[in-house]
Amino acid sequence: AAGDRRILNVSFSSVLREHDGVIVSLRDVTEDRALEREHNKTQEFLQRVIDSSVDAIVSADMRGNVLLFNPAAERTYGWQADEVVGRRNVRELYPDGVAVEIMKKIRSESFGGPGVLQGFETELLAKDGTRVPVMLSAALIVHRGHPIGSVGVFKDLRDLLRIEERLQSAQRELADREQKAFIAELAGATAHELNQPLTTVMGYAQMLQKELEPGTRLDRACSAIVRESERMAEIVRKIGQLTKYESKAYVGDTKIIDIERSIDSEPPVDGR
């Protein structure tokens, strides 16, 4: 259009020296320069996306030479990019044999399709030798139908696993507290219900013993009733103090509650 500025590539050639002339060649490169600017903008944008990713991104050629190592990868591995890019093989970033296993899975059709690996839990090998649990998604980079490299995106699972462990610990603690509360309530109710008939049995046995001639067969029987009733009263008292559940072997595969081990020195739940 009229008034538009164009970018020209100008070249000179003095092929007509005998005529004292110069050939000037002009080539309109306006569109080429525009495409180049757009390409550079796209490259810069993609680089910012890679650098801003919270997940580690590592890319390598088909020989395993690391070509890309973003800031999140630096945080995950403990390596700086200039220590890895062009200096290390991708196999060094995994425990022994893991890189080969991952490449086999990428080429397999069982993990997202040939050339793709999705949501695979594995481990990385950090600079200090520690193993880092990660969730990996990876793919082959293909150019004109031929693989020229691979790229992997790694989600560091350490924080997630710590949260899960704390959650499981809290759930175990809650279940333990609920079990203790249930046992304490059951034991308290059981002791209360047993105490009443037991007190009656002991009272009548002691009353009857006073009426019997000492040393007689009935007197000895009453003494046994009183003695065993007192023993039963002690067992009932211990049942009332149960705060947890501990078992012991009984007959064959049968287990019964171990009263002595099930009594805590802590105060009963809810002040009982």
DOLOMAR-465995 format. One line per field, with one value per residue (C-alpha): residue number from 1; residue in one letter; x, y, z. Coordinates in Angstrom, 1 decimal. Each point is the difference from the previous one (the first is absolute). Layout:
DOLOMAR-465995
guba <- (NUM/...)
mivo <- (A/...)
u <- (X/...)
v <- (Y/...)
w <- (Z/...)
end
This chain:
DOLOMAR-465995
guba <- (1/2/3/4/5/6/7/8/9/10/11/12/13/14/15/16/17/18/19/20/21/22/23/24/25/26/27/28/29/30/31/32/33/34/35/36/37/38/39/40/41/42/43/44/45/46/47/48/49/50/51/52/53/54/55/56/57/58/59/60/61/62/63/64/65/66/67/68/69/70/71/72/73/74/75/76/77/78/79/80/81/82/83/84/85/86/87/88/89/90/91/92/93/94/95/96/97/98/99/100/101/102/103/104/105/106/107/108/109/110/111/112/113/114/115/116/117/118/119/120/121/122/123/124/125/126/127/128/129/130/131/132/133/134/135/136/137/138/139/140/141/142/143/144/145/146/147/148/149/150/151/152/153/154/155/156/157/158/159/160/161/162/163/164/165/166/167/168/169/170/171/172/173/174/175/176/177/178/179/180/181/182/183/184/185/186/187/188/189/190/191/192/193/194/195/196/197/198/199/200/201/202/203/204/205/206/207/208/209/210/211/212/213/214/215/216/217/218/219/220/221/222/223/224/225/226/227/228/229/230/231/232/233/234/235/236/237/238/239/240/241/242/243/244/245/246/247/248/249/250/251/252/253/254/255/256/257/258/259/260/261/262/263/264/265/266/267/268/269/270/271/272)
mivo <- (A/A/G/D/R/R/I/L/N/V/S/F/S/S/V/L/R/E/H/D/G/V/I/V/S/L/R/D/V/T/E/D/R/A/L/E/R/E/H/N/K/T/Q/E/F/L/Q/R/V/I/D/S/S/V/D/A/I/V/S/A/D/M/R/G/N/V/L/L/F/N/P/A/A/E/R/T/Y/G/W/Q/A/D/E/V/V/G/R/R/N/V/R/E/L/Y/P/D/G/V/A/V/E/I/M/K/K/I/R/S/E/S/F/G/G/P/G/V/L/Q/G/F/E/T/E/L/L/A/K/D/G/T/R/V/P/V/M/L/S/A/A/L/I/V/H/R/G/H/P/I/G/S/V/G/V/F/K/D/L/R/D/L/L/R/I/E/E/R/L/Q/S/A/Q/R/E/L/A/D/R/E/Q/K/A/F/I/A/E/L/A/G/A/T/A/H/E/L/N/Q/P/L/T/T/V/M/G/Y/A/Q/M/L/Q/K/E/L/E/P/G/T/R/L/D/R/A/C/S/A/I/V/R/E/S/E/R/M/A/E/I/V/R/K/I/G/Q/L/T/K/Y/E/S/K/A/Y/V/G/D/T/K/I/I/D/I/E/R/S/I/D/S/E/P/P/V/D/G/R)
u <- (0.0/1.1/2.0/1.0/3.6/1.8/3.2/2.4/3.1/2.4/3.1/2.5/2.1/2.6/-0.2/0.0/3.4/0.9/-3.1/0.6/-3.4/-1.4/-2.9/-2.3/-2.3/-3.0/-2.0/-3.1/0.6/-2.8/-2.1/3.2/0.9/-3.6/0.0/3.3/-1.3/-3.1/2.3/2.2/-3.1/-1.3/3.4/0.2/-3.6/0.7/3.2/-1.9/-2.7/2.8/1.8/-3.2/-1.2/-0.3/0.8/3.4/0.5/3.0/0.7/2.7/1.1/-0.3/3.5/-1.1/1.9/-1.9/-1.1/-2.5/-0.1/-2.5/0.1/-2.5/2.3/2.9/-2.1/-1.0/3.4/2.3/2.0/0.4/-0.9/3.6/1.2/-2.4/-0.7/2.5/2.0/-2.0/-1.9/-3.7/0.8/2.0/-3.2/-1.7/0.9/1.7/-2.2/-2.9/0.7/0.1/-3.3/-1.6/1.0/-1.4/-3.3/-0.1/0.4/-2.7/-3.7/-1.0/0.7/-1.8/1.0/3.2/2.3/-1.9/0.1/-2.6/-0.3/2.8/1.3/3.8/3.1/2.7/3.5/0.9/3.4/0.6/-1.0/-3.4/-2.9/-2.9/-3.5/-1.6/-3.0/1.4/-1.6/2.3/0.0/2.3/0.7/-0.6/1.2/-1.1/-1.1/3.2/0.7/2.7/-0.3/-2.2/-1.5/-1.2/-2.1/0.4/-2.3/1.9/-2.0/1.9/-2.3/-3.1/1.4/0.8/-3.6/-1.4/2.2/-1.2/-3.6/0.4/1.7/-2.9/-2.5/1.8/0.1/-3.7/-0.9/2.1/-1.8/-3.4/0.9/1.2/-3.2/-2.1/1.9/-0.2/-3.7/-0.6/2.3/-1.8/-3.4/1.1/1.6/-3.1/-2.4/2.2/0.6/-3.6/-0.7/3.6/-0.6/-3.2/1.7/2.9/-2.5/-2.1/3.0/1.5/-3.3/-0.4/3.5/-0.7/-2.8/2.1/2.1/3.7/1.9/-3.1/-0.4/-2.6/2.3/2.8/-2.3/-1.1/3.6/0.8/-3.0/1.2/3.6/-0.9/-2.5/2.8/2.2/-2.8/-0.4/3.7/-0.4/-3.1/2.0/2.7/-2.6/-1.2/3.5/0.4/1.1/1.3/-0.2/2.9/-0.6/1.8/-0.1/-2.6/-0.9/1.2/-0.5/-2.3/1.0/-1.3/0.4/3.1/-1.3/3.3/1.5/-3.2/0.1/1.8/1.6/-1.8/-3.3/-3.0/-1.7/-2.4/1.2/-1.4)
v <- (0.0/3.6/1.4/-3.4/-0.4/-3.0/-1.6/-0.7/-2.1/1.9/-1.5/1.6/-1.6/1.7/-2.5/2.8/1.5/0.6/2.2/1.5/-1.4/-1.7/-2.4/0.6/-2.8/0.7/-2.7/0.7/-1.8/1.7/-3.2/-2.0/2.5/-0.1/-3.7/0.0/2.5/-2.2/-3.1/1.8/1.1/-3.6/-1.3/2.6/-0.8/-3.8/0.6/2.1/-2.8/-2.6/2.2/0.8/-3.6/-1.3/-3.5/-1.1/-0.2/-1.9/-0.7/-2.1/-1.1/-3.7/-0.6/1.2/3.3/2.5/3.0/1.8/0.2/2.6/1.8/-2.4/-2.9/1.9/0.1/-3.6/-1.5/2.5/0.4/3.3/0.0/0.9/-3.1/-2.3/1.4/-1.3/-1.6/-2.9/-3.0/-0.3/-3.5/1.8/1.7/-3.3/-3.0/-2.8/-1.5/2.4/2.1/-3.1/-1.2/3.4/0.0/-3.5/1.2/3.1/-2.3/-2.4/0.3/-0.9/3.4/2.6/-1.1/-0.5/3.0/1.2/-0.8/1.4/0.2/-2.4/0.0/-0.5/1.4/2.5/0.1/3.4/1.5/-1.1/-3.6/0.1/-1.5/2.3/-1.4/1.6/-0.3/-0.2/0.8/-0.3/-0.2/-0.4/3.1/-1.0/1.9/-1.2/-3.3/-0.8/0.5/2.5/0.3/-0.3/2.3/-0.8/2.0/-0.9/0.8/-0.1/-2.2/0.6/2.6/-2.0/-3.1/1.9/1.3/-3.4/-1.4/2.7/-0.7/-3.8/0.7/2.3/-2.7/-2.7/2.3/0.8/-3.7/-0.9/2.7/-1.2/-3.6/1.1/1.9/-2.9/-2.5/2.4/0.4/-3.7/-0.9/2.5/-1.3/-3.6/0.6/1.9/-2.8/-2.7/1.8/-0.1/-3.8/-0.6/2.2/-1.9/-3.4/1.1/1.5/-3.1/-2.3/2.0/0.0/-3.8/-0.6/1.7/-2.5/-3.1/-2.0/0.8/-2.9/-1.7/-1.0/2.8/2.5/-0.9/0.3/3.5/1.0/-1.0/2.0/3.1/-0.5/-0.5/2.9/2.3/-1.2/0.7/3.5/0.7/-1.1/2.2/2.9/-0.5/-0.3/3.5/1.3/-1.3/2.7/-2.0/-3.3/-2.5/-3.7/-3.2/-3.6/-2.2/-3.5/-0.9/3.1/1.7/3.2/1.8/3.4/0.4/2.0/0.9/1.4/1.8/2.3/3.3/2.2/2.9/1.2/-1.6/1.7/2.8/-0.1/-3.4)
w <- (0.0/-0.6/2.9/1.5/1.0/-1.5/1.1/-2.9/-0.3/-2.2/-1.6/-2.4/-2.7/-2.2/-2.9/-2.5/0.8/-3.6/-0.3/3.5/1.1/3.1/0.2/3.0/1.1/2.2/1.8/2.0/3.4/1.9/0.4/0.9/2.8/1.2/0.2/1.7/2.7/0.5/0.3/2.6/1.9/0.0/1.2/2.8/1.1/0.0/2.0/2.5/0.3/0.6/2.5/1.9/0.2/3.6/-1.3/-1.1/-3.7/-1.5/-3.6/-1.7/-3.4/-1.0/1.4/3.4/-0.1/2.1/-2.1/2.3/3.8/1.4/3.4/1.5/-1.0/1.8/3.2/-0.3/-0.8/1.8/-3.2/-1.8/-3.7/-1.1/1.9/-2.0/-3.4/-2.5/2.9/1.3/-1.5/1.0/1.5/2.8/1.1/1.0/2.2/-1.9/-2.7/0.4/-3.1/-2.2/1.6/-0.7/-3.6/-0.5/1.5/-2.2/-3.1/1.3/-0.8/3.6/1.7/-2.1/-3.6/-1.9/0.6/3.1/3.7/2.3/3.8/0.9/3.5/0.3/1.7/-1.0/1.3/1.5/0.1/3.6/-0.9/1.6/-1.9/-0.8/-0.6/-3.1/-2.3/-3.6/-3.3/-3.0/-3.7/-3.0/-2.1/-3.6/-3.2/-3.4/1.4/1.8/3.8/0.6/3.8/3.1/2.5/3.6/2.4/3.6/2.9/3.3/2.4/3.2/1.4/-1.0/1.7/3.1/0.1/-0.5/2.7/2.5/-1.0/0.5/3.3/1.1/-1.2/2.0/3.1/-0.4/-0.4/3.1/2.0/-1.1/0.8/3.5/0.6/-1.1/2.2/3.0/-0.4/-0.5/2.9/2.3/-0.9/0.4/3.4/1.2/-1.1/1.6/3.3/1.0/-0.1/1.3/3.0/0.7/-0.2/2.3/2.5/0.2/0.2/2.9/1.8/-0.5/1.2/3.3/0.6/-0.7/2.3/-0.8/-1.7/-1.3/-3.7/-0.5/1.8/-2.4/-3.0/1.2/0.5/-3.6/-1.2/1.9/-1.2/-3.7/0.2/1.3/-2.9/-2.4/1.5/-0.6/-3.7/-0.3/1.4/-2.6/-2.8/1.1/-0.6/-3.6/-2.4/-3.0/-1.6/0.3/-0.6/0.8/-1.2/1.7/-1.5/-3.5/-2.2/2.5/1.5/3.1/1.5/2.1/2.9/1.6/-3.3/-0.8/3.1/-0.6/2.6/-1.7/1.4/-1.6/-3.0/1.0/3.6/0.8)
end
